[in-house]
Amino acid sequence: MEIWINPRCSKCRSALSVLDAESAQYTVRRYLEDPPTEDELREVLGRLGLEPWDITRTGEQVAKELGMDTWPRDEPARERWIAALAEHPILIQRPIITADDGSAVVGRTEAAVRSVLP
């Protein structure tokens, strides 16, 4: 599995602690340093069963600067959201865990992290 993290994020550190405690095999992706492409975001969104606005940190300053609170949350606007997440990865909710079985989860709780463990 792979986990997208920001090392400064307490939820990310907690998720890593759970994975380590369970001796899970995983790869860390520091997504601020190695941002996902638009295609990677589309794939992860499909695995999560979510839309880009569902994983957007709208409280971030850049979201406010972009006026994202006024952006439509519909299919025609979907690509605009994805492009913004790719260009400004700080907007991506974290941590995101993609499991080898094809599932994925936003691992903000211990239960969510455990849900992708084999």
Secondary structure, DSSP 8 states (H G I E B T S, - for coil): -EEEE-TT-HHHHHHHHHHHHTT---EEEETTTS---HHHHHHHHHHHT--GGGGB-TTSHHHHHHTGGGS--SGGGHHHHHHHHHH-GGGB-S-EEE-TTS-EEE--SHHHHHTT--
